[in-house]
Amino acid sequence: MDTRAILDRLVGFDTVSSRPNRALMDFVAGLLAEVGVEARLIPDETGGKANLWATVGPADRGGVMLSGHTDVVPVEGQAWTRPPFTLTEAGGRLYGRGTADMKGFLASAVACVLQAARRPLRVPLHLALSYDEEVGCMGVRSLVDLLAAAPVKPAMCIVGEPTGMQVATGHKGKVALRATCVGREGHSALAPMALNALHLAADFIGVLRAVQARIAAKGPFDGDYDVPYTTLHAGKMAGGVQVNIVPNAAVIDFEIRSLAGVDVEAVIGELRAGAEGIVAPLRAAFPEAAISVERLWEYPGLGTPTDAAVVRFVQSLTGANGTIKVAFGTEGGLFDARLGVPVVVCGPGSMAQGHKPDEYVTVEQLARCDAMLAALLDRLEAGQPG
């Protein structure tokens, strides 16, 4: 199967993160088996989701790893004009959920492995497919554990998130957090005699915004990013039962996306100090008053030096000269931090199309990705990278 045909099948699998991806992984494993490539599936505890690992070529050398996630974001509430889980083509664009983020690259990578199986590679090619990237890079961690115990690790990795086929060397790290606000319930007719937890939550968001304003004004800064500083963002607030009850609890889920070198613990400490400053004056009347901040999950940033061998190598495959950094996170930070595998991000399409209705990747971008991976096979057959 070629890239276009594989993409058609991949888009047809509804792999929204809340649903299983096993059917897609079984499909890919079946394709690989047809050309004699054994794929190892690493299931989650339910068996409904899995990572996939496959290698073509000699097992005693590091080689190049192509990495991507199989899950996609939901389509509910979006005004699609085309069926999201059916690949459609119009005006040089291939439409469907995940075409940009990032089944376009996956299709090209799988096609590359099928071709690799028929060639005498002197340096191995690895395929690493994961689940649950869209909900915090959670699924890939069992694959990282597997590779950490392996006697030979990949020499380098290309994560195929959409970069317009530019070579990206960095992205911010992320930590997701939750602030739990505790007040005292009461009848709304006597609201001043109670402690409204939603009001505490609003005050905490004020602290969050003040810290963000300070960082935006004073930095540190990295001009390679569209937003050149660490960002704080409240994404969800919940609390209350009905309008005539003063709520005794409220929860805020928020995140910090940090530049390399930023002391995230110090930022969290500043937020906790601000939270304590809100509730401390209230405890004489309301001893239970509290705002606690807990970490939910996180992934590290990526900061590959622009003169690293992986950067030069992938630039030679694409013909690119410069490098970029991307606003979104990837699994590449985990490969780098946990395994010491140098990583670049380079794939077809644009994240400007990702997570939106009528998501698409252009035919031209997919062809450029195929060309990059064809050049990669030539190098691996020639014994590069050495």
Protein Blocks (a to p, Z undefined) as FASTA:
>chain_A
ZZklmmmmmmmpccbfkbcfklmmmmmmmmmmmnopacdddddfkopaccddddedjfkb
gbjaddddfbdcdfehiacfbdfkbccdeehiacdehklmomkmmmmmmmmmmmmmmpcc
fbdcdddddehklnooammmmmmmmmmmpmbdcfbdcdfbdehhpacfbdcddddddddd
ddddddfklmmmmccfklmmmmmmmmmmmmmmmmmmnopadfkbmblcdcdddfbdcedj
bfkbccfbdcddddddddehiafklmmmmmmmmmmmmmmmmmmmmmmgccddddfbdcdd
ddddfkbmklmmmmmmnopabdcddfbdcfklmmmmmnopacddddedjfklgoiahiac
dfklmmmmmmmmmmmmmmmmnopaZZ
